[in-house]
Amino acid sequence: MAQNEDTQWLEEILEETQLQQFAQSIREELHVTQLDHFRFVETQDLEKIGMGRPAARRLLDKVNRQRKKSTNIIDRVSFPYEFIIQL
């Protein structure tokens, strides 16, 4: 499976959940090219591309954990509110 730099994050998540075979379908049929796009993907959408319900739930759980981790990183590097007030 060729790794495109723009969707390398997707390849990694699919590899971790052992669902690599769905990479092309997720990109082309569901038009998911960014982690945030998964906000609009539901279990039924993944079932329509041939993924079983347990696998779809596993993937969405992993994506949600990854999204929370990304948000936490942004929060940590942002300036504290108190610092902004002092300016």
DOLUMLUM-849819 format. One record per residue: residue number from 1; z, y, x of N, C-alpha, C in turn; residue in one letter. Coordinates in pm, 1 decimal. Layout:
@i->NUM n.w->Z n.v->Y n.u->X ca.w->Z ca.v->Y ca.u->X c.w->Z c.v->Y c.u->X aa->A
...
***
This chain:
@i->1 n.w->0.0 n.v->-116.1 n.u->84.3 ca.w->0.0 ca.v->0.0 ca.u->0.0 c.w->0.0 c.v->123.2 c.u->89.4 aa->M
@i->2 n.w->-98.5 n.v->208.3 n.u->73.1 ca.w->-109.8 ca.v->327.3 ca.u->156.6 c.w->-6.2 c.v->429.6 c.u->114.1 aa->A
@i->3 n.w->61.4 n.v->485.3 n.u->212.2 ca.w->163.7 ca.v->584.4 ca.u->181.4 c.w->106.1 c.v->723.7 c.u->195.9 aa->Q
@i->4 n.w->104.0 n.v->795.2 n.u->87.8 ca.w->62.2 ca.v->933.5 ca.u->87.3 c.w->186.8 c.v->1016.7 c.u->114.4 aa->N
@i->5 n.w->176.0 n.v->1113.5 n.u->203.2 ca.w->293.0 ca.v->1193.1 ca.u->240.7 c.w->357.3 c.v->1260.1 c.u->119.9 aa->E
@i->6 n.w->275.3 n.v->1302.0 n.u->22.0 ca.w->328.0 ca.v->1370.1 ca.u->-96.3 c.w->410.8 c.v->1277.9 c.u->-185.0 aa->D
@i->7 n.w->379.7 n.v->1149.7 n.u->-185.2 ca.w->451.3 ca.v->1056.5 ca.u->-272.4 c.w->525.7 c.v->949.7 c.u->-193.0 aa->T
@i->8 n.w->556.8 n.v->979.6 n.u->-70.1 ca.w->631.7 ca.v->884.3 ca.u->12.0 c.w->767.4 c.v->854.1 c.u->-51.4 aa->Q
@i->9 n.w->829.2 n.v->954.0 n.u->-112.9 ca.w->957.7 ca.v->934.6 ca.u->-180.6 c.w->944.9 c.v->827.3 c.u->-288.7 aa->W
@i->10 n.w->830.6 n.v->827.3 n.u->-360.7 ca.w->807.6 ca.v->728.4 ca.u->-466.0 c.w->793.7 c.v->589.4 c.u->-406.2 aa->L
@i->11 n.w->718.0 n.v->580.2 n.u->-298.4 ca.w->700.6 ca.v->451.7 ca.u->-230.6 c.w->836.0 c.v->395.1 c.u->-187.4 aa->E
@i->12 n.w->922.3 n.v->481.8 n.u->-135.5 ca.w->1053.7 ca.v->437.0 ca.u->-88.5 c.w->1141.4 c.v->387.9 c.u->-203.4 aa->E
@i->13 n.w->1142.6 n.v->462.1 n.u->-313.7 ca.w->1222.4 ca.v->421.6 ca.u->-429.9 c.w->1171.4 c.v->289.7 c.u->-486.4 aa->I
@i->14 n.w->1039.9 n.v->276.1 n.u->-494.8 ca.w->983.2 ca.v->152.3 ca.u->-548.7 c.w->1010.6 c.v->34.5 c.u->-456.4 aa->L
@i->15 n.w->1009.0 n.v->58.2 n.u->-327.3 ca.w->1040.2 ca.v->-49.4 ca.u->-232.8 c.w->1186.5 c.v->-91.8 c.u->-246.4 aa->E
@i->16 n.w->1274.9 n.v->5.5 n.u->-260.3 ca.w->1417.6 ca.v->-25.1 ca.u->-274.1 c.w->1447.9 c.v->-102.0 c.u->-402.3 aa->E
@i->17 n.w->1368.3 n.v->-79.7 n.u->-505.5 ca.w->1389.2 ca.v->-148.8 ca.u->-632.7 c.w->1294.7 c.v->-267.7 c.u->-649.3 aa->T
@i->18 n.w->1218.6 n.v->-297.4 n.u->-545.1 ca.w->1123.7 ca.v->-409.3 ca.u->-542.6 c.w->1019.5 c.v->-398.3 c.u->-653.9 aa->Q
@i->19 n.w->967.4 n.v->-277.2 n.u->-672.8 ca.w->867.4 ca.v->-251.7 ca.u->-776.6 c.w->743.4 c.v->-182.6 c.u->-719.1 aa->L
@i->20 n.w->710.7 n.v->-213.4 n.u->-592.6 ca.w->600.0 ca.v->-147.5 ca.u->-523.0 c.w->466.9 c.v->-159.9 c.u->-596.7 aa->Q
@i->21 n.w->448.5 n.v->-268.6 n.u->-669.4 ca.w->320.2 ca.v->-293.2 ca.u->-735.0 c.w->288.5 c.v->-190.0 c.u->-844.2 aa->Q
@i->22 n.w->386.3 n.v->-108.8 n.u->-882.8 ca.w->364.3 ca.v->-10.3 ca.u->-988.9 c.w->335.0 c.v->130.1 c.u->-936.1 aa->F
@i->23 n.w->327.4 n.v->145.9 n.u->-806.4 ca.w->308.7 ca.v->279.3 ca.u->-747.1 c.w->184.4 c.v->348.9 c.u->-801.1 aa->A
@i->24 n.w->72.5 n.v->281.9 n.u->-799.1 ca.w->-52.1 ca.v->343.7 ca.u->-843.8 c.w->-46.8 c.v->378.3 c.u->-992.3 aa->Q
@i->25 n.w->5.1 n.v->288.6 n.u->-1073.8 ca.w->14.6 ca.v->314.6 ca.u->-1218.0 c.w->106.5 c.v->432.2 c.u->-1248.0 aa->S
@i->26 n.w->216.5 n.v->441.5 n.u->-1176.1 ca.w->309.6 ca.v->552.5 ca.u->-1198.8 c.w->243.4 c.v->684.6 c.u->-1162.5 aa->I
@i->27 n.w->170.5 n.v->686.4 n.u->-1051.6 ca.w->101.6 ca.v->809.5 ca.u->-1010.7 c.w->-13.7 c.v->843.6 c.u->-1104.0 aa->R
@i->28 n.w->-97.8 n.v->746.4 n.u->-1135.3 ca.w->-222.1 ca.v->775.2 ca.u->-1206.9 c.w->-208.0 c.v->774.7 c.u->-1358.9 aa->E
@i->29 n.w->-129.6 n.v->683.0 n.u->-1414.2 ca.w->-117.8 ca.v->675.3 ca.u->-1559.8 c.w->-6.0 c.v->764.1 c.u->-1614.2 aa->E
@i->30 n.w->104.3 n.v->771.4 n.u->-1541.1 ca.w->216.3 ca.v->853.9 ca.u->-1586.6 c.w->215.7 c.v->992.1 c.u->-1522.4 aa->L
@i->31 n.w->127.5 n.v->1011.8 n.u->-1424.9 ca.w->110.9 ca.v->1141.3 ca.u->-1356.5 c.w->240.3 c.v->1189.7 c.u->-1291.5 aa->H
@i->32 n.w->314.8 n.v->1097.5 n.u->-1233.0 ca.w->438.2 ca.v->1131.7 ca.u->-1162.9 c.w->404.6 c.v->1151.3 c.u->-1015.6 aa->V
@i->33 n.w->418.4 n.v->1274.8 n.u->-969.4 ca.w->391.5 ca.v->1304.9 ca.u->-828.7 c.w->510.1 c.v->1373.5 c.u->-761.6 aa->T
@i->34 n.w->610.7 n.v->1407.8 n.u->-841.0 ca.w->732.7 ca.v->1468.1 ca.u->-788.1 c.w->852.0 c.v->1400.1 c.u->-853.1 aa->Q
@i->35 n.w->961.8 n.v->1396.6 n.u->-781.7 ca.w->1082.6 ca.v->1332.4 ca.u->-832.8 c.w->1123.6 c.v->1391.4 c.u->-967.3 aa->L
@i->36 n.w->1110.1 n.v->1520.6 n.u->-981.5 ca.w->1150.5 ca.v->1588.1 ca.u->-1104.6 c.w->1066.3 c.v->1546.0 c.u->-1225.5 aa->D
@i->37 n.w->945.0 n.v->1496.8 n.u->-1202.8 ca.w->859.9 ca.v->1452.1 ca.u->-1313.3 c.w->921.8 c.v->1335.5 c.u->-1389.4 aa->H
@i->38 n.w->1009.1 n.v->1260.0 n.u->-1324.0 ca.w->1073.0 ca.v->1146.4 ca.u->-1389.9 c.w->1164.9 c.v->1190.3 c.u->-1503.4 aa->F
@i->39 n.w->1196.7 n.v->1319.2 n.u->-1511.9 ca.w->1278.4 ca.v->1366.4 ca.u->-1624.8 c.w->1210.3 c.v->1335.6 c.u->-1757.3 aa->R
@i->40 n.w->1079.2 n.v->1328.1 n.u->-1756.0 ca.w->1002.6 ca.v->1309.3 ca.u->-1878.6 c.w->958.2 c.v->1165.2 c.u->-1900.3 aa->F
@i->41 n.w->994.1 n.v->1075.3 n.u->-1809.5 ca.w->954.7 ca.v->934.5 ca.u->-1819.4 c.w->1065.9 c.v->856.6 c.u->-1887.8 aa->V
@i->42 n.w->1027.7 n.v->777.3 n.u->-1987.2 ca.w->1123.6 ca.v->694.4 ca.u->-2059.5 c.w->1092.5 c.v->547.7 c.u->-2034.6 aa->E
@i->43 n.w->1186.1 n.v->463.3 n.u->-2069.6 ca.w->1169.7 ca.v->319.3 ca.u->-2050.8 c.w->1039.5 c.v->270.5 c.u->-2114.2 aa->T
@i->44 n.w->1007.8 n.v->321.0 n.u->-2233.3 ca.w->886.4 ca.v->278.6 ca.u->-2303.6 c.w->760.8 c.v->312.2 c.u->-2224.4 aa->Q
@i->45 n.w->760.7 n.v->425.1 n.u->-2154.6 ca.w->645.3 ca.v->463.6 ca.u->-2072.6 c.w->622.4 c.v->361.5 c.u->-1961.6 aa->D
@i->46 n.w->730.8 n.v->318.6 n.u->-1898.8 ca.w->719.9 ca.v->220.6 ca.u->-1790.7 c.w->679.3 c.v->83.9 c.u->-1845.2 aa->L
@i->47 n.w->724.8 n.v->51.0 n.u->-1965.2 ca.w->684.6 ca.v->-75.4 ca.u->-2027.3 c.w->534.7 c.v->-75.8 c.u->-2056.7 aa->E
@i->48 n.w->478.9 n.v->40.2 n.u->-2093.2 ca.w->335.6 ca.v->49.8 ca.u->-2123.4 c.w->248.5 c.v->22.3 c.u->-2001.1 aa->K
@i->49 n.w->301.8 n.v->43.2 n.u->-1880.6 ca.w->223.0 ca.v->14.8 ca.u->-1760.1 c.w->251.5 c.v->-125.3 c.u->-1706.8 aa->I
@i->50 n.w->326.0 n.v->-204.2 n.u->-1786.1 ca.w->347.0 ca.v->-344.0 ca.u->-1750.7 c.w->480.8 c.v->-377.2 c.u->-1687.7 aa->G
@i->51 n.w->570.1 n.v->-281.9 n.u->-1680.3 ca.w->701.1 ca.v->-306.1 ca.u->-1620.3 c.w->795.2 c.v->-360.9 c.u->-1727.3 aa->M
@i->52 n.w->873.3 n.v->-459.5 n.u->-1691.0 ca.w->971.4 ca.v->-514.3 ca.u->-1783.4 c.w->1085.4 c.v->-416.5 c.u->-1807.5 aa->G
@i->53 n.w->1154.0 n.v->-433.5 n.u->-1919.1 ca.w->1262.6 ca.v->-342.2 ca.u->-1954.5 c.w->1374.6 c.v->-339.1 c.u->-1849.6 aa->R
@i->54 n.w->1421.7 n.v->-454.2 n.u->-1799.0 ca.w->1526.3 ca.v->-447.8 ca.u->-1696.0 c.w->1479.9 c.v->-375.1 c.u->-1569.3 aa->P
@i->55 n.w->1355.2 n.v->-398.1 n.u->-1530.6 ca.w->1300.8 ca.v->-331.1 ca.u->-1412.1 c.w->1288.8 c.v->-180.9 c.u->-1436.3 aa->A
@i->56 n.w->1246.4 n.v->-143.1 n.u->-1555.9 ca.w->1233.1 ca.v->-1.1 ca.u->-1589.4 c.w->1368.8 c.v->68.1 c.u->-1584.0 aa->A
@i->57 n.w->1469.9 n.v->3.2 n.u->-1638.5 ca.w->1605.0 ca.v->61.3 ca.u->-1634.3 c.w->1654.6 c.v->73.0 c.u->-1490.5 aa->R
@i->58 n.w->1627.0 n.v->-29.4 n.u->-1410.4 ca.w->1668.0 ca.v->-28.3 ca.u->-1269.4 c.w->1602.1 c.v->88.9 c.u->-1196.2 aa->R
@i->59 n.w->1473.6 n.v->107.9 n.u->-1221.0 ca.w->1401.4 ca.v->217.8 ca.u->-1157.0 c.w->1455.7 c.v->353.0 c.u->-1202.4 aa->L
@i->60 n.w->1474.1 n.v->370.5 n.u->-1332.4 ca.w->1523.0 ca.v->498.8 ca.u->-1382.7 c.w->1664.5 c.v->528.6 c.u->-1333.9 aa->L
@i->61 n.w->1747.7 n.v->426.1 n.u->-1321.7 ca.w->1882.0 ca.v->445.6 ca.u->-1265.5 c.w->1873.3 c.v->494.1 c.u->-1121.4 aa->D
@i->62 n.w->1786.3 n.v->431.2 n.u->-1043.5 ca.w->1768.1 ca.v->469.9 ca.u->-903.3 c.w->1715.4 c.v->613.4 c.u->-893.3 aa->K
@i->63 n.w->1619.0 n.v->647.0 n.u->-977.4 ca.w->1561.8 ca.v->781.8 ca.u->-977.3 c.w->1669.2 c.v->884.5 c.u->-1012.9 aa->V
@i->64 n.w->1750.4 n.v->855.0 n.u->-1113.5 ca.w->1855.7 ca.v->948.9 ca.u->-1153.1 c.w->1957.7 c.v->969.0 c.u->-1042.1 aa->N
@i->65 n.w->1992.7 n.v->862.1 n.u->-972.7 ca.w->2084.8 ca.v->875.4 ca.u->-859.3 c.w->2022.0 c.v->961.1 c.u->-749.2 aa->R
@i->66 n.w->1893.9 n.v->940.1 n.u->-725.1 ca.w->1823.3 ca.v->1016.7 ca.u->-621.6 c.w->1814.2 c.v->1164.4 c.u->-660.4 aa->Q
@i->67 n.w->1788.3 n.v->1191.7 n.u->-787.8 ca.w->1780.7 ca.v->1330.2 ca.u->-834.3 c.w->1915.2 c.v->1399.7 c.u->-819.5 aa->R
@i->68 n.w->2024.2 n.v->1329.5 n.u->-852.3 ca.w->2157.7 ca.v->1387.8 ca.u->-837.3 c.w->2187.9 c.v->1415.5 c.u->-690.7 aa->K
@i->69 n.w->2148.0 n.v->1322.2 n.u->-604.5 ca.w->2170.0 ca.v->1340.4 ca.u->-460.8 c.w->2093.5 c.v->1463.3 c.u->-410.8 aa->K
@i->70 n.w->1970.7 n.v->1481.0 n.u->-456.4 ca.w->1890.5 ca.v->1596.7 ca.u->-416.2 c.w->1954.2 c.v->1725.8 c.u->-464.5 aa->S
@i->71 n.w->2006.3 n.v->1725.7 n.u->-586.3 ca.w->2072.3 ca.v->1843.4 ca.u->-641.4 c.w->2197.3 c.v->1876.4 c.u->-562.2 aa->T
@i->72 n.w->2274.5 n.v->1775.5 n.u->-525.7 ca.w->2396.1 ca.v->1798.8 ca.u->-448.0 c.w->2365.5 c.v->1860.0 c.u->-312.3 aa->N
@i->73 n.w->2257.8 n.v->1819.1 n.u->-251.2 ca.w->2218.9 ca.v->1875.7 ca.u->-122.0 c.w->2187.3 c.v->2023.9 c.u->-137.5 aa->I
@i->74 n.w->2115.6 n.v->2059.2 n.u->-242.2 ca.w->2081.4 ca.v->2199.3 ca.u->-266.2 c.w->2208.4 c.v->2280.3 c.u->-289.8 aa->I
@i->75 n.w->2302.2 n.v->2224.9 n.u->-366.5 ca.w->2428.1 ca.v->2295.1 ca.u->-391.3 c.w->2504.1 c.v->2319.7 c.u->-261.9 aa->D
@i->76 n.w->2502.4 n.v->2223.5 n.u->-171.9 ca.w->2577.6 ca.v->2236.2 ca.u->-47.2 c.w->2519.0 c.v->2341.5 c.u->45.3 aa->R
@i->77 n.w->2387.8 n.v->2359.9 n.u->44.0 ca.w->2327.2 ca.v->2457.1 ca.u->134.7 c.w->2317.2 c.v->2595.4 c.u->72.5 aa->V
@i->78 n.w->2343.4 n.v->2607.6 n.u->-55.3 ca.w->2341.2 ca.v->2738.1 ca.u->-121.2 c.w->2462.4 c.v->2818.7 c.u->-78.5 aa->S
@i->79 n.w->2447.0 n.v->2948.4 n.u->-83.3 ca.w->2560.3 ca.v->3034.9 ca.u->-50.7 c.w->2666.8 c.v->3021.7 c.u->-158.1 aa->F
@i->80 n.w->2791.2 n.v->3023.2 n.u->-116.9 ca.w->2898.8 ca.v->3022.0 ca.u->-216.5 c.w->2895.0 c.v->3148.9 c.u->-300.5 aa->P
@i->81 n.w->2931.0 n.v->3136.2 n.u->-425.2 ca.w->2931.0 ca.v->3248.5 ca.u->-517.8 c.w->3018.3 c.v->3362.6 c.u->-465.5 aa->Y
@i->82 n.w->3133.7 n.v->3330.3 n.u->-407.6 ca.w->3224.6 ca.v->3432.3 ca.u->-356.2 c.w->3159.0 c.v->3514.2 c.u->-244.9 aa->E
@i->83 n.w->3078.1 n.v->3450.0 n.u->-163.6 ca.w->3010.0 ca.v->3518.7 ca.u->-54.8 c.w->2912.5 c.v->3621.8 c.u->-110.8 aa->F
@i->84 n.w->2842.3 n.v->3586.3 n.u->-215.5 ca.w->2744.4 ca.v->3677.1 ca.u->-275.8 c.w->2815.9 c.v->3797.6 c.u->-336.7 aa->I
@i->85 n.w->2930.2 n.v->3776.3 n.u->-399.8 ca.w->3006.9 ca.v->3884.6 ca.u->-461.4 c.w->3049.4 c.v->3986.1 c.u->-355.1 aa->I
@i->86 n.w->3087.2 n.v->3937.0 n.u->-237.6 ca.w->3133.9 ca.v->4025.9 ca.u->-131.4 c.w->3022.5 c.v->4115.3 c.u->-78.9 aa->Q
@i->87 n.w->2899.0 n.v->4072.2 n.u->-94.0 ca.w->2787.0 ca.v->4153.6 ca.u->-47.7 c.w->2768.8 c.v->4267.0 c.u->-144.1 aa->L
***
